[in-house]
Amino acid sequence: MSTSKTIKSALISVFHKDGLEPIVKKLNQLNVTIYSTGGTEKFIKDLGIPVIPVEEVTSYPSILGGRVKTLHPKVFGGILNRQDHEGDIAQLEEFNIPQIDLVIVDLYPFEKTVASGATEEEIVEKIDIGGISLIRASAKNFKDTFTISSMEQYAAFLDILTADNGVTSIAQRKKFAAKSFNISSHYDTAIFNYFNAGEVPVLKVSETKAQVLRYGENPHQKGYFFGDLEAIFDKLHGKELSYNNLLDVDAAVNLIAEFKGEAPTFAILKHNNACGFAQRNTIQQAYVDALAGDPVSAFGGVLISNMEIDAATATEIHKLFCEVVIAPSYSAAALPILQGKKNRIILVQKEVVLPATSIRTCLNGNLVQDKDRITDTLKDLKYATDTRPSESELEDLLFASKLCKNTKSNTIILVKNKQLLAGGTGQTSRVDALNQAIEKANSFKFDLNGCVMASDAFFPFPDCVEIADKAGIKSVIQPGGSIKDQLSIDYCNKNNLSMVMTGIRHFKH
C-alpha cells in the first residue's frame, strides 16, 4: 500500500486562531471535508467556508460547559482506524464513522495561565482534555493521519499542503507525530509540576526552547541551551552567548542577587568565580575598585552591576576587553560607549524569579537540590571569641560571607573596606585556599593588615587562623561545627583576633 496519503477530511479544534485562515482556505480549495467544534467552527463559518459540527457526527451536543466535545467513539474511531485493516474499515461502515485524515489542535494555554497569576479554578479549566487526546490519537496513527499540534506548526504545514495539493508522505506524518508527542509530554509535565509543587521527589523537566550554541566548553563539544533567555535578559548588543559565557552569566546573576537594593556594587567574574568585587558610593568607583582586585584575571571576564551603568562607568569599562556586561539599565550616554566593541555582549537584566532548585547530571542519573537561599545576616552570628569585631569589620565579614557562598569550594575570601582583595578558589585544602588568597593579594600590593577572612566551611585545625594572623588578618567568619573548633577559638583569643560563627556551611562544588 502506498505510504502517500491524500487529505480528504480534517478535524480542527484550536485555541489560537492566528495563522489558521490560510490553512482553512487551502483545505477548502482542495475539497477537504472539515469538522470542527465551538469557537473554531464559528471562525470557519465566518470565513464563508463549509464546516460540519462535530455534534452532527456524534449526535451529542457539547456538554458540561464545553468540557466534553470531541470525546466520542465516532471521533476517535475516525482518527485511529487503520486504513489497511479490513476489520477497521468494516467497523467504520457499520457504525457510520467518518474517516479523518488530518487533525489540527492548539491546546489551552496552561503554562501562560499559571504564569499570569490566575486562580486555581481558572488554571484547572485550562487543562486540555479533548485536545490532548486528539493529538495523541492522531499521532499514534501517523501511518494514516497527519497531526498539527500547535499554532507554531501552521506555517510549515501550509507549505506541505500547498506543495503537493494535500498529499502527504509517511516521513512528514511521522515527523509531525514526533512533534506532537513532544507537545503532549511537555504539556503533561507542566501540569504535573504545577500540582506537585515539589512534594513528590520526582524529576520531570521539559524544555522546548533550544538554542544551539557555537560549541560546548571546548570547540570539539556540541552545546545547547534549553530555556528562555529573553525572559531574563534584553540583549542590546554583541555576539551570541557561548556555553562558557552562560555559565559565567549564571554565576554573576546569582552573586549580584545577594546585593540587590544595596549601595552601588560591581562584580567581575572569570570561570564562575569573582575575581573583582567592590561596593562604593558610586558605581564608577565600585567598578574601578573591583578591577583593582585582579586586573589580570578581569581580561575577557563577565561584568555585572546591581544598578544602572552611567557614562563615566562605561568609559572605564570600555578600556577593558570583556565578554559580557550586565546591568538593570544603562544611561543613554553609556550605551553607545559600550557598543564601541562589536562583539561585546550587553545585557539588561530583568526582574525574574529564578528556579528554586538546581539539576546536574551525575553518573547515570541526576542530582537535584534546593539552591542555597540562605544569606548570612547579623542576627545569625555567634560571637565565638573574647574580642568582638568592630562595626566596620562586621560589615566586611557579612560582605565576605556573601562572596564566599558564591565561590567554588574549598574557598577563602579576603575583604577590606567592602572590596575583594583576593580569593582562594577550588582548592583541595583550606590551607591551600588561604595561602593562595594571601599570595594573590600580596602580588597586587594589597595591605592585608585589618582585613577580614571568610571560609565556606569550618576549620578542622587552628592552622588557618594562625596563617591569617601572621598575614595581618584581624577578623574571621566561618560556619563552625568542627569537633576542634575550640583550638581555633583559643588561638584567636590568645592573639586578639575576633571570630564569628554562622552555623551554616556554604559549599559550592
N, C-alpha and C positions, 0 to 999 in steps of 0.2 A: 504494500500500500504506500502511496506517495506520502512523503513527510511534509510536503507543502500543503497548506490549508487556506481555503478562501473564507474570509469572514462574511457570514451571511446574516448573523444575528448578534446583537450586543445587549448586555445589561449594564446600565450606567446608573450609579448611585454615589454621588460625591458631596463632600462638604464644601470644598473650594471650587467655584465655577470658573475662575480666571484661567484662560487658555483653553477652555473646553469647547468654545463655539466653533473654531475651525475644524475640530475633530468631528463634531456632530454633523456639520455641513458636509464634510467629506464622506462620512458614513452614509448620509442621505443620498449623495451623488452616486454612491456605489450600490444603492438599493438595499442597504443593510436594514433589517428589521430591528427597531430599537425598543427595548423595555426599560422602564425607569420607575422611580419612586419619588413621592413627596416634592421637595423643592427642586430637585433635579428634573423631574417630569415637567414641572411648570416652566422651568428655564428652557427646556427643549421646545415645549409648546409655544412659548413666546417668540421663539425663532421661526415659527411657522413650519416646523418640521414634524411629521407624524411620529407619535410615540405611543406605545401600549403600556398602560399602567400595570404594574405587577399584580395588582388586585384582580385584574381580569384573568390572569394566569392561575392564581391560587384560589380564587373565589373567596378570599378573606380580605377584609379591609386592614389598613394599618391600625394596630391596636396598642393599648397601654401607653398612650401619649407618644406614639412613634417608636417605642422601644422594640416592637416586633413588626417588621415589614416584609423582609425577604426570607425569614427563617421558615422555609416550607419545602417539602419533598419535590414539588414541581419546579422550584427554582434550582435546588441543588442537584436534582436529577438531571436537569438540562445542562448543568455545568460539569458534573462528574461522570457522565456516561462515556464509555469507551466506544468510539465510532467504528472500531474494527472488531467489536464484540457483538455477536448476533443476539445474545440474550439481552444486552443493554438496549440495543436498538428496538427489539421487540417490546420491551417494557416501556420505552418512550411512546410507542404507538398505542400500547394497551391503556396507559394512563393519561394519554393526551398531553405529554410533556414536550414543550418546545426545545429544540436544540439551541444551546447558547455557545457561540464560538469566541466571544470576547466579553471580558468583564473589566469595567473601569470603575475603580473605587478610590476615593480620597478620604481617609479616616478622620473622625472627630479629632480636633487638636487637643489631645490630653495634656501633653507637656506644656504647651502655651497656657492652658487654663490653670495648671498648677503654678506656673511662674507668675501669673497675673495676680496671685493672692486671692483667688476665688474661694468661695466657701466649699466645704466638703461636699455638700449636696450638688453644687454646680460641677465640681470636679468629677464626681461619680457619674453624672449624666453625660460626661464627655468620654466615658469608656465605651468604645465602639464594640458592639457585639455582632450585628449582622455584617458590617463591613469587613471585619477581620475574618469572619467565617467565609465570606465570598472570596477574599484574597487567597486564603489557604486552600480552599476547594479548587479554584481555577488554576492555581499554581501547581497543585498536586497533579492535575490533569493537563500538564503543559503539552503533552503529545497532541492534544486536540484543541486546547483552549488558550487564548492569549490573555495575559493578565497585566493590567495597568494598575499599580497600587499607590500611586502618589501623583499629585499635580506636577511634581518636578520631572515626571516622565512623559508628560503630554507632548512636548515638542519633539522628542526623539521618536515617539510613536507616530506622530503625524507624518514625519519623514518616511517611515516604513510604509505607512498606509498609502502615501502618495506615490512612492517609488514603484510599487508593484500592484497598485489598484486593489488593495485589500487581500493580497496573497502573502502569507507569512511562512517562514521556514521553521523547521524544528529547532535550529540553533537560536533563532530570535526568540522563540517562545520559551526555550529553556533559560536563556539569559535573563529574560524578564521575570521568569519564575524565581530565579535566584534573588533578583532584586526584591521580589515580593516577600520572600521568606526573611530577607534582611529587614524589611519594613515591619513585618509582623512580630519578629523576635525582639526588635528594638522597642516596639510599642508595648509588648508584654513586660519587658524588663523595666520600662519606665513606670508602669502600673504597679509591679511588684515592689520596686524600691520606694514608691510613694507610701504604700500600705505598710511595708516592713519597718521603715524608719530606723533601721539598724538593730531591730530587736532580735531577728533570727540571724545567726552567724553564717550567712550565705553571701558569696561574692557573685554578683551579677553586674557586669559592666557592658555597656553598649554605646559605642560612639560611631556615628555615621558620617561625621565630617572629618575627612582625612586630608592632610596637607603633605604632599610629597616633598621631602627636604632634599637639598643638594646631595647630602650623604649623611651617614651617622656620625659617630665620634671621630671616625677616620674615613678617608676617601674610598676605601675598599668595602665599607659597610653601607648598606641601604638604610635610609632613615625616614620615618614618618611621624607626624604629629596628629594625634586624634583629639580634637577638641575644638573650641570656638574662640580663637584669639581675638576676633572682632568684638566679642562680648567684654573682653578685659582691656583691650588697648585700641586706640585710634592710631594707626601708623601714618605719620606725616611725611616721612622721607626715608630714603635709603633702600638697600638691597633686602632680599628676603632673609628672615631669621633662620639660622642654621640650628642643627641639633644641639651643638655646644652653646650657642647663643641662648637657646631656650632654657637650658639647664641653669645658666648663669642668671638669666632674667627671673626665673622662678626663685632662685636663692635671694636675689635682690629684692623682689617683691615681699617675700616673707620677712626679710630683715627689716626693711623700712617700715613695715606694718607695726613693728614694736615701738616706733617713734611717731606714730600718727598723732597729729594735734600738738606736738611738742615744738620747741624752738627750731629754727632752721637747721636741718640735718642733711648731711650728704654722705653717700657711700660709694666706694669704688670697689668692685668685685672682680676677682680673677679665679677661675677654676672653682666656682661656687663659694669662695671664701672672701671676706672683706680684707682687702689689702690697704684700704684707706677709709677712715671714718672720723667724722667730727661734727660737733654741734656748736653753733655760734649764734651771734646776734643777727647776722645776715647770711643769706645763702651763698653769697660770693665768698665770704670768709670761711664758711663751712667747707666749701669745695677746696679752697686754697690749702686749708689745714688738713683736709682728708688726703689730698695729693701728696702733701709733705710726708705723710706716714710711710709711703713707699712709692716714690715716683718711677722707680724702675718697673715694678710689677704692674703699675697702672697702665702701661702701654698695651693697647689692644683690649682694655677691660670694658666692663659694663658699669655705667654710672647711673645713680638713681638719687632723686631728691624727694623730700617729703613736702615740698611746696613749690610754687611757681619759679621757674628759672628766668631771671631777668637778663638784660643785655650785658651787664657787667660780668655776670657769671658765665654767660655764653661765650664772651670774648676770651675768658680764661680757659674754658673747656676747649675752645677751638684750637688752642696751642698744642693740645694733646691728641695723639691718634687713639681713638677709642671706637669700639664696635657699636655700642648701643648707649643711648641717653634716654632715661625715663623720668617723667615728672607728671604731676597732676595737671600742669598747664605751662605755657611758655608765653612770655610777653611778645607783643607784635614786633618789637625790635630784636628780640633774642632769636626768633626762629630763622630769619634769613642768615644770621651768623652761623648757626649750627648746620644749616643746609649747605654751607660752603664746601663741605666734603661730600662728594657724590654718593659714596657708599655708606655713610654714617646713618645708622638706623635711629630714627627719632620717634619715640612712642609717648602718647598721652595715656596715663593710667586712669582707668575708670573706677568708680565705686562698685565693686563686685564682691559678693560673698564667695570665697574660695571653698573647695571641698574640705570637709572636716576630717577626712581620712586620707592616708597615703597607701599606695599599692606599688609593689615592686616584685618582679619575678625572682624566684628562689628555687634552685634545683629543678624539679619537675612540677612546680606549683607557684604559688604567690604568697607573699607576706603582706598582711593588711594590718594597719594600726591606726589609732587615733593620732592626729597631728599633735605635736607638743604645743598646747594652747596656754600653758602656764607661764606667766611672766613674773619674775621675782619682784616683789614690791617691799616697801619699807616695813609694812606690818608683818611680813613673812620672816624677817631677820631675827636670828637668835644671836645675842652678843656672847661670844664664847670666851673672850679674853678680858683681863683686868683693864687693859687700855681699850677705850672705845674710839671708833673712827669719828673724825670731825664731820661737821655738816657737809663740807665740800667733798670729803672723802666718801661719805655715804652716797652722794650723788654720782660720783665716779664709779663706785662699786656697783650700783644698780645699772649704770650705763654699760659697764664692762660685762655684767652678767647677761644683758640682752645680746650683746655681741657674741659672747661665749656660747650661748644657746644656739646661735645660728652659724657656728663654725664647726668644721669636721673634727671629730674626736680622734685621739686624745688632743685636747687643746688647752692652752693657757693664753689669756688675753691681758695685755698690759695697757693701762689707760691713765692719762693725766690731763686734768682740766677738760674733760669730755672730748678727748682726742685719742684715737687708737695710735699707740706708739709702736706696737708690734704684736704679732700673734704667733704662737707655735701651733701649727695645724696638722692634723692627721698623723700624729706621731705614735709609735708603739709603746712609749712610756711617758709618764707625766714629767719626769725629769728631762727627757729629751725635748719635750714640748716647751718647757720653761727655758732651757738653755738656748733653744732655737730663737725664742722670742727675745731674750736678753741680747743675744749676739746680733740679731737683726736690728733691734732698737739702737744698739751701740754703733752699728755700721752707718746709721743715718744721723749720728751725733745727737741723739735724744738724751736728755738728763733724766735718769730713772729715779733720782732722789725725790721721794714724796709721791711716787706713782702708786697705783693700786693694781692688784692682780686678781683675776677671776679664773676659776678652774671649773670645768664641766662635771667633774666627779671628785670624790673625796681623796685625801692624801693618805695612803696606807702607811707612810713613814714621814718623819719630820724633815727629810732631806730637801723637799721643795721649799718649805718656808725658810730653811737655813740659806739656801741658794738665793732666794728672793731678798732676804735681809741683807746679805752681803752685796747685792746689786743696788741697794738703796730703796727697795720697795717697802712701804710702811703699812699697808692695809691689804687684807685678803678676804675674798668672798668665795665660799665653796659650799657644797651640799652638806658635808659631814656624813657620818654614818659608818666610819671605819671603827673597828674594834680598838684601833690605836690612835683615835682622834686626840686623846689626851696628850700624847707625845708631841704633836704639832702645837697644841694649845700651850703646853709647858714651855716649849721653845719660844713661842710668841710672847708669853708673859715675862720670860727671862730677858728678852731683848727688845721689849717695848713696841712690839708690833700689835696691831689690832686685827681681830679676825671675827667675821660674822658667818653664820651658817644658815642655809635656806631650807634644808631638809628635802630639797628637790634636785635630783640629778638630771642633767641635760645632755645626755649622749646624742651624738648625731653621726651615724655611720654611713 
